Amino acid sequence: VLNYYTNYYYKSNLSKMESKARVNGSMLADHVGQEVVAVGKVVTNTGTNMKIELSDETTVSVTFVDTTEALPGSAVEVNARVSDTRSLDGMACRVLSDDSI
């Protein structure tokens, strides 16, 4: 009986999980309205608005509801929804260490 419930729980939660595409600037147009993960270098950061340079040297603007602390020059991983080809609505930001990249 326990095995039945474990399998049911696993399958029902697995169907709810979505994978997020890892994107660079050239891929944003294909993901408008979708949640994505972008990795880049911070160009500027005012706390709620960050400009990051992605791997293909495209600079995008990321707007956050809460203040995000990341210094210019640091590498970040951003979970966001794509607004258009040059802007993202940030949901989470993680500053990467030199060992992460």
Summary of the structure (lengths in Angstrom):
residues: 101
radius of gyration: 16.5
end to end distance: 44.9
largest distance: 55.4
contacts: 274
relative contact order: 0.20
helix: 22%
strand: 45%
